[in-house]
């Protein structure tokens, strides 16, 4: 199966997800707290997850499955050559609050590397896609990361707590700081060149960043964990040691300053 065929499948699934999620938005969907600091989940998340699970695995029954909203069958997915890595709604808090910065994040990993990815913001009709070795796009327009090298003045997407001096050698750089709740969208904005870098210094679930990491890489950027290691996906514990993404020079500059 060619990666381009897989990407076409992810695109169709992402658009279908948008059709399911839209009616719940600003319609007071039922919300639950997942506990253990995992945050909220809505009936929209679960409805999208059910559709994606049924649709994608019916088209690729030999693929594994990893999703934020599905109980993880670790033994099954680890034995698969390819695996879907899905966040049905990335940015659930944004969805609940009626903002439009949430996304459907869909990826396929093969032997630890993401080979096809789609991040779709249905309310903005922005579709970010990538195929390993063949580039990244926003609504069919090719993407390229920015080329800024200086940390001071760099436009970064991160939480405010990660800009505290305690995390940085010599104190935090003078970043121009913004925030988006969806990690997948943050990565996509870096790939687009609208922001120079993004980073998170806490444990990062694979489903939040699998798709976006390929989109950044195929746009000419660099993606590592906060120790500078290239992430591998479909791991027994599907969690990265943070994430740093941007053009190589800037990403390496950030890594060199982190404690």
Secondary structure, DSSP 8 states (H G I E B T S, - for coil): --HHHHHHHHHHHHHHHHHHHHTTTTTT--EEE-STT--EEEHHHHHHHHHHHHHHHHH-TTSEEEETTS---HHHHHT-SEEEEEEEEE-HHHHHTT-S--EEEEEEEETTEEEEEEEEETTTTEEEEEETTTEEEETTEE--------STT-EEE--GGGGSGGGBTTS----EEE--S-HHHHHHHHHHTSSSEEEE-S-EEHHHHHHHHHHHHHTTEEEE-TTS-----S-SS-EES-EEEEEHHHHHHHHHHB-
